[in-house]
Amino acid sequence: MFLKQAAGPICVGVTLGTAGAFALGRLIQALLSGVSPDDTLSYVAAVSVLVGVALAASYLPVRSVLQADPARALRG
């Protein structure tokens, strides 16, 4: 449930980031050495790492909260 809530902003960020990377890649094409501005492997690798980090950042706090005893947390 919590990961489904995190997936929305992650998808929006990936979409906007990829579109921005494609647009800016054309502008800085002269500065790229050995990589074309539309290198699919680079985009897939970057998106995979960022999505993995975002999902881990969403999952780890939820896991620790779900393992806590609610009665003990309410008592303070």
MARZA-899195 format. One record per atom (N, C-alpha, C): residue number from 1; residue in three letters; atom name; y, z negated, x. Coordinates in nm, 3 decimals. Last residue first. Layout:
<rs>
+------+-------+------+---------+---------+---------+
! baro ! rovex ! zagu !      py !      pz !      px !
+------+-------+------+---------+---------+---------+
!  NUM !   Ala !   CA !       Y !       Z !       X !
...
+------+-------+------+---------+---------+---------+
</rs>
This chain:
<rs>
+------+-------+------+---------+---------+---------+
! baro ! rovex ! zagu !      py !      pz !      px !
+------+-------+------+---------+---------+---------+
!   76 !   Gly !    N !   0.587 !  -2.490 !   0.439 !
!   76 !   Gly !   CA !   0.683 !  -2.487 !   0.549 !
!   76 !   Gly !    C !   0.629 !  -2.548 !   0.668 !
!   75 !   Arg !    N !   0.454 !  -2.444 !   0.208 !
!   75 !   Arg !   CA !   0.485 !  -2.583 !   0.242 !
!   75 !   Arg !    C !   0.583 !  -2.593 !   0.357 !
!   74 !   Leu !    N !   0.413 !  -2.169 !   0.218 !
!   74 !   Leu !   CA !   0.505 !  -2.223 !   0.119 !
!   74 !   Leu !    C !   0.544 !  -2.368 !   0.149 !
!   73 !   Ala !    N !   0.220 !  -2.147 !   0.419 !
!   73 !   Ala !   CA !   0.350 !  -2.085 !   0.440 !
!   73 !   Ala !    C !   0.454 !  -2.140 !   0.341 !
!   72 !   Arg !    N !   0.006 !  -2.275 !   0.299 !
!   72 !   Arg !   CA !   0.065 !  -2.334 !   0.419 !
!   72 !   Arg !    C !   0.203 !  -2.276 !   0.446 !
!   71 !   Ala !    N !  -0.049 !  -2.095 !   0.094 !
!   71 !   Ala !   CA !  -0.013 !  -2.233 !   0.063 !
!   71 !   Ala !    C !   0.055 !  -2.300 !   0.183 !
!   70 !   Pro !    N !  -0.118 !  -1.855 !   0.234 !
!   70 !   Pro !   CA !   0.002 !  -1.862 !   0.150 !
!   70 !   Pro !    C !   0.045 !  -2.005 !   0.119 !
!   69 !   Asp !    N !  -0.206 !  -1.812 !   0.563 !
!   69 !   Asp !   CA !  -0.243 !  -1.889 !   0.445 !
!   69 !   Asp !    C !  -0.118 !  -1.907 !   0.357 !
!   68 !   Ala !    N !  -0.204 !  -1.482 !   0.704 !
!   68 !   Ala !   CA !  -0.148 !  -1.615 !   0.691 !
!   68 !   Ala !    C !  -0.194 !  -1.681 !   0.561 !
!   67 !   Gln !    N !  -0.287 !  -1.222 !   0.701 !
!   67 !   Gln !   CA !  -0.382 !  -1.320 !   0.752 !
!   67 !   Gln !    C !  -0.332 !  -1.464 !   0.737 !
!   66 !   Leu !    N !  -0.067 !  -1.080 !   0.617 !
!   66 !   Leu !   CA !  -0.181 !  -1.089 !   0.527 !
!   66 !   Leu !    C !  -0.284 !  -1.191 !   0.573 !
!   65 !   Val !    N !   0.094 !  -1.093 !   0.844 !
!   65 !   Val !   CA !   0.136 !  -1.162 !   0.721 !
!   65 !   Val !    C !   0.018 !  -1.179 !   0.627 !
!   64 !   Ser !    N !  -0.045 !  -0.931 !   1.023 !
!   64 !   Ser !   CA !  -0.027 !  -1.072 !   1.054 !
!   64 !   Ser !    C !   0.017 !  -1.152 !   0.931 !
!   63 !   Arg !    N !  -0.031 !  -0.685 !   0.889 !
!   63 !   Arg !   CA !  -0.161 !  -0.747 !   0.917 !
!   63 !   Arg !    C !  -0.146 !  -0.896 !   0.946 !
!   62 !   Val !    N !   0.241 !  -0.632 !   0.894 !
!   62 !   Val !   CA !   0.174 !  -0.653 !   0.766 !
!   62 !   Val !    C !   0.041 !  -0.723 !   0.786 !
!   61 !   Pro !    N !   0.289 !  -0.588 !   1.169 !
!   61 !   Pro !   CA !   0.349 !  -0.703 !   1.100 !
!   61 !   Pro !    C !   0.281 !  -0.735 !   0.967 !
!   60 !   Leu !    N !   0.116 !  -0.351 !   1.206 !
!   60 !   Leu !   CA !   0.095 !  -0.477 !   1.277 !
!   60 !   Leu !    C !   0.163 !  -0.597 !   1.211 !
!   59 !   Tyr !    N !   0.209 !  -0.129 !   1.051 !
!   59 !   Tyr !   CA !   0.084 !  -0.197 !   1.020 !
!   59 !   Tyr !    C !   0.074 !  -0.336 !   1.082 !
!   58 !   Ser !    N !   0.446 !  -0.028 !   1.155 !
!   58 !   Ser !   CA !   0.441 !  -0.068 !   1.014 !
!   58 !   Ser !    C !   0.320 !  -0.155 !   0.985 !
!   57 !   Ala !    N !   0.383 !   0.032 !   1.413 !
!   57 !   Ala !   CA !   0.494 !  -0.059 !   1.390 !
!   57 !   Ala !    C !   0.500 !  -0.106 !   1.245 !
!   56 !   Ala !    N !   0.182 !   0.219 !   1.364 !
!   56 !   Ala !   CA !   0.147 !   0.092 !   1.426 !
!   56 !   Ala !    C !   0.257 !  -0.011 !   1.404 !
!   55 !   Leu !    N !   0.340 !   0.426 !   1.258 !
!   55 !   Leu !   CA !   0.236 !   0.363 !   1.176 !
!   55 !   Leu !    C !   0.193 !   0.228 !   1.234 !
!   54 !   Ala !    N !   0.500 !   0.484 !   1.482 !
!   54 !   Ala !   CA !   0.562 !   0.439 !   1.357 !
!   54 !   Ala !    C !   0.459 !   0.371 !   1.266 !
!   53 !   Val !    N !   0.308 !   0.570 !   1.667 !
!   53 !   Val !   CA !   0.389 !   0.452 !   1.696 !
!   53 !   Val !    C !   0.452 !   0.396 !   1.568 !
!   52 !   Gly !    N !   0.213 !   0.800 !   1.532 !
!   52 !   Gly !   CA !   0.123 !   0.690 !   1.567 !
!   52 !   Gly !    C !   0.198 !   0.561 !   1.595 !
!   51 !   Val !    N !   0.445 !   0.954 !   1.524 !
!   51 !   Val !   CA !   0.384 !   0.910 !   1.398 !
!   51 !   Val !    C !   0.288 !   0.793 !   1.425 !
!   50 !   Leu !    N !   0.484 !   0.998 !   1.801 !
!   50 !   Leu !   CA !   0.584 !   0.926 !   1.722 !
!   50 !   Leu !    C !   0.529 !   0.876 !   1.589 !
!   49 !   Val !    N !   0.251 !   1.142 !   1.871 !
!   49 !   Val !   CA !   0.282 !   1.013 !   1.935 !
!   49 !   Val !    C !   0.380 !   0.933 !   1.850 !
!   48 !   Ser !    N !   0.279 !   1.370 !   1.706 !
!   48 !   Ser !   CA !   0.161 !   1.283 !   1.697 !
!   48 !   Ser !    C !   0.188 !   1.146 !   1.757 !
!   47 !   Val !    N !   0.519 !   1.482 !   1.796 !
!   47 !   Val !   CA !   0.509 !   1.433 !   1.658 !
!   47 !   Val !    C !   0.391 !   1.338 !   1.644 !
!   46 !   Ala !    N !   0.444 !   1.553 !   2.059 !
!   46 !   Ala !   CA !   0.554 !   1.459 !   2.035 !
!   46 !   Ala !    C !   0.546 !   1.399 !   1.895 !
!   45 !   Ala !    N !   0.234 !   1.737 !   2.010 !
!   45 !   Ala !   CA !   0.211 !   1.616 !   2.090 !
!   45 !   Ala !    C !   0.319 !   1.512 !   2.062 !
!   44 !   Val !    N !   0.366 !   1.935 !   1.863 !
!   44 !   Val !   CA !   0.253 !   1.863 !   1.804 !
!   44 !   Val !    C !   0.227 !   1.733 !   1.879 !
!   43 !   Tyr !    N !   0.556 !   2.024 !   2.053 !
!   43 !   Tyr !   CA !   0.598 !   1.966 !   1.925 !
!   43 !   Tyr !    C !   0.487 !   1.884 !   1.862 !
!   42 !   Ser !    N !   0.390 !   2.121 !   2.257 !
!   42 !   Ser !   CA !   0.485 !   2.013 !   2.284 !
!   42 !   Ser !    C !   0.529 !   1.944 !   2.156 !
!   41 !   Leu !    N !   0.254 !   2.327 !   2.121 !
!   41 !   Leu !   CA !   0.180 !   2.214 !   2.176 !
!   41 !   Leu !    C !   0.272 !   2.095 !   2.204 !
!   40 !   Thr !    N !   0.459 !   2.512 !   2.064 !
!   40 !   Thr !   CA !   0.391 !   2.440 !   1.957 !
!   40 !   Thr !    C !   0.319 !   2.317 !   2.009 !
!   39 !   Asp !    N !   0.760 !   2.585 !   2.183 !
!   39 !   Asp !   CA !   0.627 !   2.551 !   2.233 !
!   39 !   Asp !    C !   0.557 !   2.460 !   2.133 !
!   38 !   Asp !    N !   1.012 !   2.702 !   2.156 !
!   38 !   Asp !   CA !   0.925 !   2.691 !   2.039 !
!   38 !   Asp !    C !   0.779 !   2.666 !   2.080 !
!   37 !   Pro !    N !   1.137 !   2.717 !   2.401 !
!   37 !   Pro !   CA !   1.196 !   2.630 !   2.299 !
!   37 !   Pro !    C !   1.110 !   2.615 !   2.174 !
!   36 !   Ser !    N !   0.892 !   2.694 !   2.665 !
!   36 !   Ser !   CA !   0.972 !   2.773 !   2.572 !
!   36 !   Ser !    C !   1.026 !   2.681 !   2.463 !
!   35 !   Val !    N !   0.901 !   2.564 !   2.985 !
!   35 !   Val !   CA !   0.864 !   2.538 !   2.846 !
!   35 !   Val !    C !   0.953 !   2.623 !   2.757 !
!   34 !   Gly !    N !   1.001 !   2.608 !   3.237 !
!   34 !   Gly !   CA !   0.857 !   2.618 !   3.218 !
!   34 !   Gly !    C !   0.809 !   2.592 !   3.077 !
!   33 !   Ser !    N !   1.281 !   2.430 !   3.173 !
!   33 !   Ser !   CA !   1.211 !   2.499 !   3.281 !
!   33 !   Ser !    C !   1.061 !   2.494 !   3.255 !
!   32 !   Leu !    N !   1.570 !   2.444 !   2.985 !
!   32 !   Leu !   CA !   1.426 !   2.419 !   2.981 !
!   32 !   Leu !    C !   1.357 !   2.498 !   3.091 !
!   31 !   Leu !    N !   1.828 !   2.532 !   2.993 !
!   31 !   Leu !   CA !   1.796 !   2.411 !   3.068 !
!   31 !   Leu !    C !   1.647 !   2.380 !   3.071 !
!   30 !   Ala !    N !   1.840 !   2.750 !   2.824 !
!   30 !   Ala !   CA !   1.862 !   2.774 !   2.967 !
!   30 !   Ala !    C !   1.823 !   2.652 !   3.051 !
!   29 !   Gln !    N !   1.811 !   2.638 !   2.571 !
!   29 !   Gln !   CA !   1.702 !   2.718 !   2.626 !
!   29 !   Gln !    C !   1.718 !   2.738 !   2.777 !
!   28 !   Ile !    N !   1.970 !   2.487 !   2.408 !
!   28 !   Ile !   CA !   1.949 !   2.441 !   2.546 !
!   28 !   Ile !    C !   1.837 !   2.518 !   2.616 !
!   27 !   Leu !    N !   1.967 !   2.620 !   2.161 !
!   27 !   Leu !   CA !   2.093 !   2.601 !   2.232 !
!   27 !   Leu !    C !   2.073 !   2.563 !   2.379 !
!   26 !   Arg !    N !   1.701 !   2.610 !   2.081 !
!   26 !   Arg !   CA !   1.763 !   2.742 !   2.107 !
!   26 !   Arg !    C !   1.891 !   2.727 !   2.188 !
!   25 !   Gly !    N !   1.674 !   2.340 !   2.041 !
!   25 !   Gly !   CA !   1.597 !   2.406 !   2.146 !
!   25 !   Gly !    C !   1.652 !   2.542 !   2.181 !
!   24 !   Leu !    N !   1.817 !   2.279 !   1.815 !
!   24 !   Leu !   CA !   1.877 !   2.248 !   1.945 !
!   24 !   Leu !    C !   1.801 !   2.311 !   2.061 !
!   23 !   Ala !    N !   1.632 !   2.373 !   1.621 !
!   23 !   Ala !   CA !   1.769 !   2.425 !   1.627 !
!   23 !   Ala !    C !   1.832 !   2.400 !   1.764 !
!   22 !   Phe !    N !   1.399 !   2.226 !   1.677 !
!   22 !   Phe !   CA !   1.395 !   2.373 !   1.679 !
!   22 !   Phe !    C !   1.536 !   2.430 !   1.694 !
!   21 !   Ala !    N !   1.503 !   1.968 !   1.640 !
!   21 !   Ala !   CA !   1.451 !   2.008 !   1.772 !
!   21 !   Ala !    C !   1.443 !   2.161 !   1.784 !
!   20 !   Gly !    N !   1.564 !   1.968 !   1.368 !
!   20 !   Gly !   CA !   1.670 !   1.953 !   1.468 !
!   20 !   Gly !    C !   1.627 !   1.997 !   1.606 !
!   19 !   Ala !    N !   1.305 !   1.991 !   1.265 !
!   19 !   Ala !   CA !   1.405 !   2.095 !   1.237 !
!   19 !   Ala !    C !   1.520 !   2.088 !   1.338 !
!   18 !   Thr !    N !   1.198 !   1.751 !   1.361 !
!   18 !   Thr !   CA !   1.141 !   1.879 !   1.405 !
!   18 !   Thr !    C !   1.239 !   1.993 !   1.380 !
!   17 !   Gly !    N !   1.360 !   1.563 !   1.228 !
!   17 !   Gly !   CA !   1.356 !   1.569 !   1.374 !
!   17 !   Gly !    C !   1.301 !   1.700 !   1.427 !
!   16 !   Leu !    N !   1.303 !   1.613 !   0.959 !
!   16 !   Leu !   CA !   1.439 !   1.633 !   1.010 !
!   16 !   Leu !    C !   1.442 !   1.644 !   1.162 !
!   15 !   Thr !    N !   1.023 !   1.552 !   0.963 !
!   15 !   Thr !   CA !   1.074 !   1.681 !   0.916 !
!   15 !   Thr !    C !   1.213 !   1.709 !   0.972 !
!   14 !   Val !    N !   1.015 !   1.290 !   1.059 !
!   14 !   Val !   CA !   0.944 !   1.396 !   1.131 !
!   14 !   Val !    C !   0.999 !   1.533 !   1.091 !
!   13 !   Gly !    N !   1.166 !   1.157 !   0.859 !
!   13 !   Gly !   CA !   1.210 !   1.159 !   0.999 !
!   13 !   Gly !    C !   1.145 !   1.268 !   1.080 !
!   12 !   Val !    N !   1.005 !   1.200 !   0.634 !
!   12 !   Val !   CA !   1.143 !   1.250 !   0.636 !
!   12 !   Val !    C !   1.193 !   1.260 !   0.779 !
!   11 !   Cys !    N !   0.772 !   1.066 !   0.717 !
!   11 !   Cys !   CA !   0.769 !   1.210 !   0.689 !
!   11 !   Cys !    C !   0.908 !   1.271 !   0.691 !
!   10 !   Ile !    N !   0.872 !   0.803 !   0.735 !
!   10 !   Ile !   CA !   0.814 !   0.868 !   0.853 !
!   10 !   Ile !    C !   0.813 !   1.019 !   0.833 !
!    9 !   Pro !    N !   0.951 !   0.742 !   0.473 !
!    9 !   Pro !   CA !   1.052 !   0.757 !   0.578 !
!    9 !   Pro !    C !   1.000 !   0.824 !   0.705 !
!    8 !   Gly !    N !   0.674 !   0.756 !   0.365 !
!    8 !   Gly !   CA !   0.787 !   0.835 !   0.316 !
!    8 !   Gly !    C !   0.896 !   0.853 !   0.420 !
!    7 !   Ala !    N !   0.511 !   0.566 !   0.490 !
!    7 !   Ala !   CA !   0.486 !   0.708 !   0.513 !
!    7 !   Ala !    C !   0.603 !   0.796 !   0.468 !
!    6 !   Ala !    N !   0.565 !   0.314 !   0.403 !
!    6 !   Ala !   CA !   0.620 !   0.353 !   0.533 !
!    6 !   Ala !    C !   0.607 !   0.503 !   0.557 !
!    5 !   Gln !    N !   0.420 !   0.306 !   0.169 !
!    5 !   Gln !   CA !   0.565 !   0.291 !   0.163 !
!    5 !   Gln !    C !   0.631 !   0.334 !   0.293 !
!    4 !   Lys !    N !   0.165 !   0.326 !   0.272 !
!    4 !   Lys !   CA !   0.213 !   0.434 !   0.185 !
!    4 !   Lys !    C !   0.365 !   0.427 !   0.172 !
!    3 !   Leu !    N !   0.146 !   0.085 !   0.403 !
!    3 !   Leu !   CA !   0.152 !   0.207 !   0.485 !
!    3 !   Leu !    C !   0.198 !   0.326 !   0.402 !
!    2 !   Phe !    N !   0.128 !  -0.086 !   0.188 !
!    2 !   Phe !   CA !   0.246 !  -0.093 !   0.273 !
!    2 !   Phe !    C !   0.259 !   0.032 !   0.361 !
!    1 !   Met !    N !  -0.119 !   0.000 !   0.082 !
!    1 !   Met !   CA !   0.000 !   0.000 !   0.000 !
!    1 !   Met !    C !   0.126 !   0.000 !   0.087 !
+------+-------+------+---------+---------+---------+
</rs>
